[in-house]
Amino acid sequence: MPDGKNKIIDDKSLVWLDTLADNYSANNQLHNLIESTDTGLWERNIETNVAWWSPKFCQLLGYNYGEIDTSYTYFIDQLVHPDDREVVYNAFQNHLKNQTPYKVEFRMLNKAGAYCWFESSGKAWLDKNGKPVRMIGAITDIDAKKRAEIEFQNSLDLLNDQNKRLQNFAHIVSHNLRSHSGNLQFMVNLYDHEDSVEEQKVIFNNIRSISENLSLTIDHLNEAVKIQTQINKDLKPVDFNSVFKNTLKALKTLIAETKTEISSDFSLCPTIDYVPVYVESIFLNLITNSIKYKHPDRDPKILCRSYKENGDSYLTVEDNGLGIDLQMNGDKVFGMYKTFHNNPDARGIGLFLTRNQIESLGGCIKIESAVNFGTKFTIRLL
């Protein structure tokens, strides 16, 4: 990068900048003290946007002194992370207008091309008319501390989310088991008060049916519990295309009978470190759902894609089926035993388990849908 001085076209600014550098170098004791810390100094001419950065400031970003442009415009447009620019700008404006302390945390791009966290603080100096003319401050490397804080907060958020899901799960268990036990108790009382052998047979068949449903419910609840206990299961490399092809083989008959057209594109994210059985379950449940809830007037079409965005891995499954009225049922889509179409094979357990598998590893699943147009599931895996 060009020397900062070559960017200055105003003679007055050039004199100011050279004076700053000379004064800094002249005080060897202060120079040595500051250079021994992870703190770099900066000064900005508010009127011209010309800036001066100490050698340590440059070093913290991986540059040699004089190797990087020294201007506020370059700082805010090229060094500061795009998501943090507004935060930095607002902190500066609040300091000038409201005299609030200028102390802000943000990310800057270093010479290696990575963003690191810094804390910057400073103070504006006023002329005799009370107008801010320059600002002096320092930056400190807080990357390790900030990343530890973020990791801790993410862990705390995940723990809170797991606690909420466990509470919801406890309510589901309580409700479902109470419902089955109430039905069983009712039938047993009928049986005890019925003298007709034929009626007792009918009642006993009802008891058998309730018992079978109770057993199935316990199996579903047990499967959900397993998901929670497998959170720390080792992640392994999973090839999306391989799992996708295996899913198609498992559903070969159903796909042929319904004339379903399924396509895929995993080129943008071919693999992921994940729990293999979870990826298989996601494909199986979502593809089966798309076929099960196909539109009666057209053959099913399903598209599966994977991609990366902001460092996260995503998987989408999109169909042209019946769709769901999200205004009416959006908050129930992933609920246990929730169904939205009159399909005799619907149990309302697949999406519930799929969501729990995804969230147990810190991911999330979202749905976009329109009645008679189709549904798209977007899954942030990791």
N, C-alpha and C positions, 0 to 999 in steps of 0.2 A: 504493500500500500504506500501511497505517496507520503512524504514528510508533511506533518501538519502545517508547517510554516509556508509551504508552497501553496496552500489553499487560501492564504490571507492576502487580500488585495488592498486592504485599507491600511495606510501607513501608521495611523494612530493605533490601530489594533495590533500591528506588528510590534510597535514599541512596547505596548502593554504586555504582550505575550513574552517578548524577550526579557523584560524586566522581571516577570514572574519566575522564569527559568533561572535567571541570574541570582535572584534573591533566595530561591530554594537551594541552589548549589552552594551559596555563600555560607549558609548556616549548617556546617558539617555535623554538629552535634545533633540538631533536630533531624537532619537528613538520615543519619545512621539509626536514630531511634525509630523513625517511621519505617525505614526500609527493613527493619528487623521484625516487623509485624506483618499480619495479613491485611493491612489497611493501606489504601492508596488515596492520595489527595487529588482534588480537582477544583478548578475555579472556572467560572463562566462569566463572560461579559454579557449581561442581559440585553444590552442595546444592540450588539452586533452578532450575538450567538457564537462568537469566537470562544474557544475553551482551551484550558491548559490541564494536562494530566501528568501526574508525577510518574517517574520510572516504575514505581511499584504498581500504580494503577494499570499501566501497560502490561507489566509482568503477570499480574493476576489474570489477565486475558490471554496470556501466552505470547505477547508481542514484545519486541524490543522497543526501547524508548525512541520515539520519533518515527516508528514504523506505521503508525495508524493515524488516520485523519483526526484532527482535534477541532471538532465543532459540535455544537449541541444538536444540530440537524442530523449529522451522521450518527451521533449517539442514539437519538430517539428512533430514527428510521432504520438503521442497520444493525445496531448492537442489541437494543432492548427487544425482548420477545414480543411478537405481535399482540399476544393476549395481555401483556403487561403495560403496553404503551399508554393506555388511557389512565391506568392507575398512577403511573409516574407523572404524567402531565397534570392530572387533577391534584396530586400532592403538591406539585410546584405552584399551581395556581392558587390553591388554598393558602399556601404559605405567604404568597405575595399579597393576596386580598384580605385574608382573615388573620394573618400572623400566627397561624397554627404551625406547630413544629414540623419541619420537613424531615421525615424519617419514613422510608418506604423500602419494602422488600420486592425484588423483581429479578427476572432472569436476563442474563446477557450472553451473547454469542461469543465464544472464544475462538482463537485462531484455529483450533482443531475441528471447529464446526459443531461443537456441542454447547448447549445452554446450561449455564451454572447460576446458582442463586447468590445474590449479593444484597447487602443492606446498605442503603445510602442515606446519609444525613447531612444537613447543611443549614446555612443561614444567609439570608440576603442582606446586603449592605445598602444603605440609602445615601443619597446625596443631600446637600443642605436644604433642598426643597422637599425632602421626604420621598423622592422617587427612587425605586430600587434600580441600582446600576450594575451590581455584580453580586455573585453568589459564591461562597466558599464552602467546601464540604469534603466528605471522605466516603469511600466505599470499603466495605469489609466482606471478605469471603465467608459466607454462611452456608455453603452448599451442603456439606455433610450434615450439619445440624438441621437444615430445612428438610432434606430428604428423609431424615430420621423422623421428623415431626409428621411429614406427609404419610410415611409408612405406618406410623402409630395411629394416625387419624383414620387411615383406610382400614386398618385392623379393627379399630373401635367401631367404625361404621358397619363393617362386616359382622361384628359381634352383635351390634344392636339389631341389624337386619335378621340375623339368625334367631335372636331372642323373640323378635316379633313373629317370625314364621313358626317358631316352636309354640308360642302362645296361640296362634291361629290353629296350629295342628292340634293342640290340646282341646280347643273348642270343637273341632271337627270330630275328634275321638269321642268326646263326651256326648255330643249330639247324636252321632250315628249309633253308638253302643246303647245309649238310652232309648233310642227309637226302636232298635231291635229287641231289647230286653222288655220294653213296654208291650210290644206286639206279642212276644212269647208269653208274657204273663197273662195277657188278655186271652189268648188261645187256650192256655192251660186251665184258666178259670172256666172257660166255656166247656172244655172237655170234662172237667170234674162235675159239672152240673147237667151234663147231657146223658140221658139214659139210652137213647137210640144208638145202636151199634153202627148203623150207616152214617149217622151224623158225626159220630166219634171218628169214623174213618176219614170223613171230609175234613174235620178239625185237625186230625193228626197229619194229614197231607199238607195242610196249611202250616202246621208247626214244622214239618220237614222243610218246606220251602223257606220259611223264615230262618231256620237253622242254617240252610245252605247259603242264604244271602249274608247271614252273620259271619259265616266262615270266609266268604269272599271278601267281605268288608275288612275282616281282620288281616287277610292276606294283603290287601291294598295298603292298609295302615302300616303293616310290617315292612312293606316295600318302601314306603315313605320314610320310615325310621332308618332303614338301611342307608338311604341316601344321606341322611344327616351324619351317620357314623362313619361314612366313607369320605368325608371331606378331606382328610389328610392322606388319602390313598395316593400312591405314587403316580405321577403323570408320565405318560409314554408318548413317543412320536406317533401321530395318527395321520394316515394319508386319506384325505377326503375322498378322492376318487375310488380308492379301494373299498372303503366302507359303503360308498354310494352304490357301487356295482353289486356288492353283497346284498344290500337292501333290495335292489331290483330283482335279484335272483330269488330272494325270499318271497317277494310279492309278484312273481312272474305270472301266476294264474290270475290273480286279481287284476293286474295291469292289462292282460290280454282280454279278459271278459269285459272290461269297461272301456276298451280301446283308448287307454290313457297314453298320452304322449308326454314323455319326461325327458328333459334336457338339463345339462349342467355346464358350469364353467367354474373351475377351481384354479384357474391359471394365476390369479392375483394373490392367492394364499393356498398353496397346494397341501401344506401340512400344518399341524399344530400339536403342541405338547398338551395332552388332555387325558381324561379317563376314557379309554377306548369304548367300553360298554355304554358310556353316556352318549358318545357321538352316534353309535349304532341306534340307541334308543330315540335320539332326536330325529334322525332320518326316518326311522320306522314309524314313529308316531305322527309326524307332520305329513309325510307322504300318504300314509294310510288315511289320515283325516281328510286330505285334499281329495282323495278318490271317493271316500265314503260320502262326502258332502258335495259331490259333483252336481253341476247344473243339469236338470233333466233335458234341456234343449240343445246341449252341445257336449262333445267329447271332452274329457278332462285334459288340461294342459298344465304341466307343473315345471317350474324352473328353479333349480337349486344353484346358488352361487356362493363363493367365499371371497373375501377381500380383507385388506388391512386398512385401518384408518387411525391416525394419531397413535400408532403403536399397538392398537388393539386388533384382535382377529374377529371377524364377523362372518356369520352364515345366514343366508336368506333362503326361504322357501316360499314361492309365490304360485298361486293357482288362479283358475278362472271359474271357480265353483259358485256355490250359492251365496257365499258371503255372510257376514254377521252384522246385525244392527248394533253398532258399538255404543250409540247413544242410550239404547235400552239395556244392553247386556255387557258393555265394556268392562265393568268392574267384576263381572262374574266369569269371564272367559276362562281363567285359569283356576277356577274354584273346583273343589272335589265334588264329583257327581253332578256337575252342571252341564246340561245339554240344551241346544237351541233349535234343533230341527227334529222332526218326527221320524227319526231313524231308529228302527227297532234294535240295531246293533250298538247304538251309542250307550256308553257307560259313564262318560264324563270323568274318566280317571287319567287318560293319556296326557292331556295338556297339564294337568295338575302335577303329575310326576315329572314331566319334562321341565316345567318351570323350576321345580325343587332341585332337580339335578343341575341345571344351569346356575341357579343362584347359590347353590352350595359351594361352588367354586369361584364365587365372586362375580359372575356374569349376570346378564339380564336378558329378558325376551320381551319384545314389543310386537303389537299387532296393528296392521292397517287393513281395513276391510270395508267393503260397500256391498249392500244387498244386491244380488243378481249380477255382480261384476267379479267378485273373487276376494281372496284374502292373501296377505303377505305377512309372514313372520320374519322379523329381524332379530337375530340373536348375537349379542356381544358375548363371545365365549371367554376370552381372557384379554 
